[in-house]
């Protein structure tokens, strides 16, 4: 397979995964604000922090009002991680390799792009927001489902899955970091602490699976343990790392990358994350995010940053 094609497949899946994650974040945050009384909610600022865009956002915005933050997250031209920009990037990348991906997948990506572009007013309105975001999430699931069912499970498929999983692990770490840091812990908000942790789980579509594995009670230490260490929930950081290793192991020139993933697995698996408080959790997650970036860079150096030749 040409390195250019492998890289393009990798980024198509990352962009689609990113759009789905941001859509879910907005949806859950919207529900959280309805569950919490006025003055207790953290508003929309944490979502801008989760996608790592605070500095860019503040260059053109003076506050984090719902209208401004939502537009930035949904269709902001100056936000490379906005839903519209993510899907547009996925579409443009997919267009260059239409002869490689199944036609149904291309048509679904193309349809999703025009839906977001033409229906953005629905997403910005309170009445149409839920249906708009649900359509994006459902379309992302359809794209990944179609890829899994209709594309050859060869090297190209490895890069598709790798892109999706590393984006997922990165987003899980960001959600855990920002949501735990921005948790409102005042006396007024104390009765609503569980609601905030439930919101974190729902941001990862993890609430039902958490209850199956950890029990009915939702509390800080159990949530962190589940999100970081679960070996059976597909959005936990440890699960994602195991998946990355399994995906890349059959490929040639993967020994250094496997070594890096193994080191990260040890860093996550044997850490007592329940004991991380008062900023230590933030510092630890920063370390994990750097490790994930290193894994991405190692993948690019091994398979992508080359002349267009066979890999």
Secondary structure, 3 states (H helix, E strand, C coil): CEHHHHHHHHHHHHHHHHHHHHHHHHHHHHHHHHHCCCCCCCCCHHHHHHCCCHHHHHHHCCCCCHHHHHHHHHHCCCCCCCHHHHHHHHHHHHHCCCCCCCHHHHHHHHHHHHHHHHCHHHHHCCCCHHHHHHHHHHHHHHHHHHHHHHCCCCHHHHHHHHHHHHHHHHHHHHHHHHHHHCCCCCCCCHHHHHHHHHHHHHHCCCHHHHHHHHCCCCCHHHHHHHHHHCCCCCCCHHHHHHHHHHHHHCCCCCHHHHHHHHHHHHHHHCCCHHHCCCCHHHHHHHHHHHHHHHHHHHHHHHHHCCCCCEC
